[in-house]
Structure formats: structure tokens, C-alpha cells
Amino acid sequence: MLSNAHSQFEKIGHQLGAAQCLRSLGEIHMMQGRYSEAADMLSNAHSQFEKIGNQLGAAQCLRSLGDIHSMQGKYSEAADMLSNAHSQFEKIGNQLGAAQCLRRLGAIHMMQGRYSEAADMLSNAHSQFEKIGGQLGAAECLRSLGDIHSMQGRYSEAADMLSNAHSQFEKIGNQLGAAQCLRSLGDIHSMQCGYSEAADMLSNAHSQFEKIGNQLGAAQCLQRLGAIHMMQGRYSEAADMLSNAHSQFEKIGGQLGAAECLRSLGDIHSMQSRYSEAADMLSNAHSQFEKIGNQLGAAQCLQRLGDIHRMQGRYNEAADMLLGDIHSMQCRYSEAADMLSNAHSQFEKIGDQLGAAQCLQSLGDIHRMQGRYSEAADMLSNAHSQFEKIGNQLGA
């Protein structure tokens, strides 16, 4: 219908109608995960809106193009477009559009592990949405703020915000938002080891995403269900789900999800002592995270690669000693320590307290295995304090 309408608008020389149809078609492609086609249509529509001096339409296209870049993990390009769109919305006095851009910019900071900046932007956007009666935007901000609390280990606050947001989404009939909240609540149950409840929520969310044709959301649920199987030691089922999710992410151009699946598959190989395969996958994932500018993911891969070197030092210790090749063992520890120190710095830089504490814990283990008990005690005590500070009882 929209394609037909676009042709008719072009036939009669109605430039505004033709541009609006192009934008709508681009957004439909975007929601279906067809990012390349969506970007072409939205770029075309943006040019047409600018040509006829329609600032609102041009700003809306920029905002949607920013969304596409964000969904593909291209955060720098996404932030540039959304900041530009935000300025244009403010210039024409469109409070709703400006608030929507703020919310999206906050989400980008969150995905990059910049939680403080993200929370500030999202709280600001939430206030603006409430001021103008934007129920959908306000619910989306609550959901994202709940996700931030969850990532920082504040599970009670996170669950309250997400449950509130879920109710608001259901009230206004937004199936996508409701499914996203269920997915996040499933994550919280998973982090608290409530695997049965988590699997139920994620399976429910997966069904809802598939029902509305949201391939990205469905793939993300598969990824999380795979992680639950992994945490329960069901490595075969986990690998199948994660491989399936990885294929779906690659199909729709979801670079972030694809990299996360590779990282998890690397973890599975590591847990099964297949260190060579694990290192290959984690190195691949690390490259992909760096390519899309995801500092958190890159740091986590470095941390895991460091742990693999450390574990290989532990298991090969006897062989190395028998061969008299003490240097080989020490080199592995040195490589591991370098990677973990690098990862620790990156975690601290982006404010990820959990990751920083885990790196300290691993570095403490390395010092202990090398007989440097004083340094090991200092690092492990520091890690213990940080785990307690963020309420992570497992690490403490």
C-alpha cells in the first residue's frame, strides 16, 4: 500500500507525500531487521525533506537512521545522527522528538557501559516525557533505567522499575515494550540464579517477539536462554541455542549480538578445557567488539583471554617443571597479567565495578600461583571490598 501511495504521490508531483511514504517504508524495513534497505529509503527521504524545507521530516529521518546504526552496534555514527536530530527537534520546538533523541542517546551510553551518563540522559528524558504526557517514552525510559540498575547489580530497584514499565506498556497496548521488559526481568532472575523463572519469562518474551515479527528481540531471547543452559552446565544445549542466535544476529546485521554470542561460545569451550577453540572465538569476538566501539565487550574478552592464559599456566605447571621450562609457565602468567591489567583499566574507565573487581580477583590468583602471597592478598582483599561494595555476594 505504501509503495503504491509513494508511486502515486510521485506521479502527481506531491513531494511531501512521497517523502513521508519513503520514511514510513524505511521504518517498516528497520523493524523487520532489513537495515540496509531501511537506511537507503530513510537517506532518500531525508534528502527529499531537506529539499522541500521540511525540518520535522528531516529530523525524524535522522533519528531513525541513528536507530539503525545503534541496532548494528555502530554507536559513534548513531550518536552523531541522534545529536544532530536532537538539535533540529529543539530548534523547531518539538519537545517529543527532542526527548526521544535524549532517550536513544542514553541507551547508547548504556550499551557502551557508560552508566552514569546514560542514567542522567534517561532521567532527563523521562521527566520531559512525563511533562508532555508521552506515556510510551516515559515507559521506555523506565525500562532502560531498570536495565542500568540491573547491570550495576541493583536487582531490587531494577525489578521495580521494569515491572512498572511492563505495566505501562501493557496499559497502552505496546507489545514490543512489554516483551522487552519480560526479557529484562528474565535477565534479573537469571543473575540471581532463579533459572526456572528466568527461562519462563524469556521463553514468553521470545514468543511475543516472534509474534510481532521482531527478529532482533527473538534472537536476544535465544541468546539469553543459551546463557542459562550454560550456567546450568548444559553445554550442548547452550551451544546449539547460541549458535542459532549468532546466525540470526548475522542475518539481520546485529553485530553486537553476534559478538556476544561468540564470546559466550568461547566461554563454553573454556569451561570444557578446549582452550585453543575458546581463544580463537574470544579473539574473534574481541575484534568485533573493538570494530563497533564497544569498550565493555572488548574488555570482557581481554579478561577471559587473560583467564585462559592463567588456567593454561596452572594445568601445564607440572609438565613445565618436569621439562625444566619454568620460563614458559612464567610467560603465560605474564601474558595473562598484562591482559587482565588492561581489562581492569578499561572496566574502571567505563565505570563497570563488577568487571574491575573480577579482574582484580584473577590477578590475585596469578600472584598466588606464582608464590607472591603478599601481592595476592592485597589484590584479593581489594577485590573482596569491591564485591561487597556493589552487593555481589558470589564474588565476595
QUIMO-V723344 format. One record per residue. N is the residue number from 1. RES is the residue in one letter. SS is DSSP state (h for helix, s for strand, l for the rest). Layout:
N/RES/SS ; N/RES/SS
This chain:
1/M/l ; 2/L/h ; 3/S/h ; 4/N/h ; 5/A/h ; 6/H/h ; 7/S/h ; 8/Q/h ; 9/F/h ; 10/E/h ; 11/K/h ; 12/I/l ; 13/G/l ; 14/H/l ; 15/Q/h ; 16/L/h ; 17/G/h ; 18/A/h ; 19/A/h ; 20/Q/h ; 21/C/h ; 22/L/h ; 23/R/h ; 24/S/h ; 25/L/h ; 26/G/h ; 27/E/h ; 28/I/h ; 29/H/h ; 30/M/h ; 31/M/h ; 32/Q/l ; 33/G/l ; 34/R/l ; 35/Y/h ; 36/S/h ; 37/E/h ; 38/A/h ; 39/A/h ; 40/D/h ; 41/M/h ; 42/L/h ; 43/S/h ; 44/N/h ; 45/A/h ; 46/H/h ; 47/S/h ; 48/Q/h ; 49/F/h ; 50/E/h ; 51/K/h ; 52/I/l ; 53/G/l ; 54/N/l ; 55/Q/h ; 56/L/h ; 57/G/h ; 58/A/h ; 59/A/h ; 60/Q/h ; 61/C/h ; 62/L/h ; 63/R/h ; 64/S/h ; 65/L/h ; 66/G/h ; 67/D/h ; 68/I/h ; 69/H/h ; 70/S/h ; 71/M/h ; 72/Q/l ; 73/G/l ; 74/K/l ; 75/Y/h ; 76/S/h ; 77/E/h ; 78/A/h ; 79/A/h ; 80/D/h ; 81/M/h ; 82/L/h ; 83/S/h ; 84/N/h ; 85/A/h ; 86/H/h ; 87/S/h ; 88/Q/h ; 89/F/h ; 90/E/h ; 91/K/h ; 92/I/l ; 93/G/l ; 94/N/l ; 95/Q/h ; 96/L/h ; 97/G/h ; 98/A/h ; 99/A/h ; 100/Q/h ; 101/C/h ; 102/L/h ; 103/R/h ; 104/R/h ; 105/L/h ; 106/G/h ; 107/A/h ; 108/I/h ; 109/H/h ; 110/M/h ; 111/M/h ; 112/Q/l ; 113/G/l ; 114/R/l ; 115/Y/h ; 116/S/h ; 117/E/h ; 118/A/h ; 119/A/h ; 120/D/h ; 121/M/h ; 122/L/h ; 123/S/h ; 124/N/h ; 125/A/h ; 126/H/h ; 127/S/h ; 128/Q/h ; 129/F/h ; 130/E/h ; 131/K/h ; 132/I/h ; 133/G/l ; 134/G/l ; 135/Q/h ; 136/L/h ; 137/G/h ; 138/A/h ; 139/A/h ; 140/E/h ; 141/C/h ; 142/L/h ; 143/R/h ; 144/S/h ; 145/L/h ; 146/G/h ; 147/D/h ; 148/I/h ; 149/H/h ; 150/S/h ; 151/M/h ; 152/Q/l ; 153/G/l ; 154/R/l ; 155/Y/h ; 156/S/h ; 157/E/h ; 158/A/h ; 159/A/h ; 160/D/h ; 161/M/h ; 162/L/h ; 163/S/h ; 164/N/h ; 165/A/h ; 166/H/h ; 167/S/h ; 168/Q/h ; 169/F/h ; 170/E/h ; 171/K/h ; 172/I/l ; 173/G/l ; 174/N/l ; 175/Q/h ; 176/L/h ; 177/G/h ; 178/A/h ; 179/A/h ; 180/Q/h ; 181/C/h ; 182/L/h ; 183/R/h ; 184/S/h ; 185/L/h ; 186/G/h ; 187/D/h ; 188/I/h ; 189/H/h ; 190/S/h ; 191/M/h ; 192/Q/l ; 193/C/l ; 194/G/l ; 195/Y/h ; 196/S/h ; 197/E/h ; 198/A/h ; 199/A/h ; 200/D/h ; 201/M/h ; 202/L/h ; 203/S/h ; 204/N/h ; 205/A/h ; 206/H/h ; 207/S/h ; 208/Q/h ; 209/F/h ; 210/E/h ; 211/K/h ; 212/I/l ; 213/G/l ; 214/N/l ; 215/Q/h ; 216/L/h ; 217/G/h ; 218/A/h ; 219/A/h ; 220/Q/h ; 221/C/h ; 222/L/h ; 223/Q/h ; 224/R/h ; 225/L/h ; 226/G/h ; 227/A/h ; 228/I/h ; 229/H/h ; 230/M/h ; 231/M/h ; 232/Q/l ; 233/G/l ; 234/R/l ; 235/Y/h ; 236/S/h ; 237/E/h ; 238/A/h ; 239/A/h ; 240/D/h ; 241/M/h ; 242/L/h ; 243/S/h ; 244/N/h ; 245/A/h ; 246/H/h ; 247/S/h ; 248/Q/h ; 249/F/h ; 250/E/h ; 251/K/h ; 252/I/h ; 253/G/l ; 254/G/l ; 255/Q/h ; 256/L/h ; 257/G/h ; 258/A/h ; 259/A/h ; 260/E/h ; 261/C/h ; 262/L/h ; 263/R/h ; 264/S/h ; 265/L/h ; 266/G/h ; 267/D/h ; 268/I/h ; 269/H/h ; 270/S/h ; 271/M/h ; 272/Q/l ; 273/S/l ; 274/R/l ; 275/Y/h ; 276/S/h ; 277/E/h ; 278/A/h ; 279/A/h ; 280/D/h ; 281/M/h ; 282/L/h ; 283/S/h ; 284/N/h ; 285/A/h ; 286/H/h ; 287/S/h ; 288/Q/h ; 289/F/h ; 290/E/h ; 291/K/h ; 292/I/l ; 293/G/l ; 294/N/l ; 295/Q/h ; 296/L/h ; 297/G/h ; 298/A/h ; 299/A/h ; 300/Q/h ; 301/C/h ; 302/L/h ; 303/Q/h ; 304/R/h ; 305/L/h ; 306/G/h ; 307/D/h ; 308/I/h ; 309/H/h ; 310/R/h ; 311/M/h ; 312/Q/h ; 313/G/h ; 314/R/h ; 315/Y/h ; 316/N/l ; 317/E/h ; 318/A/h ; 319/A/h ; 320/D/h ; 321/M/h ; 322/L/h ; 323/L/h ; 324/G/l ; 325/D/l ; 326/I/h ; 327/H/h ; 328/S/h ; 329/M/h ; 330/Q/h ; 331/C/h ; 332/R/h ; 333/Y/h ; 334/S/h ; 335/E/h ; 336/A/h ; 337/A/h ; 338/D/h ; 339/M/h ; 340/L/h ; 341/S/h ; 342/N/h ; 343/A/h ; 344/H/h ; 345/S/h ; 346/Q/h ; 347/F/h ; 348/E/h ; 349/K/h ; 350/I/l ; 351/G/l ; 352/D/l ; 353/Q/h ; 354/L/h ; 355/G/h ; 356/A/h ; 357/A/h ; 358/Q/h ; 359/C/h ; 360/L/h ; 361/Q/h ; 362/S/h ; 363/L/h ; 364/G/h ; 365/D/h ; 366/I/h ; 367/H/h ; 368/R/h ; 369/M/h ; 370/Q/l ; 371/G/l ; 372/R/l ; 373/Y/h ; 374/S/h ; 375/E/h ; 376/A/h ; 377/A/h ; 378/D/h ; 379/M/h ; 380/L/h ; 381/S/h ; 382/N/h ; 383/A/h ; 384/H/h ; 385/S/h ; 386/Q/h ; 387/F/h ; 388/E/h ; 389/K/h ; 390/I/l ; 391/G/l ; 392/N/l ; 393/Q/l ; 394/L/l ; 395/G/l ; 396/A/l
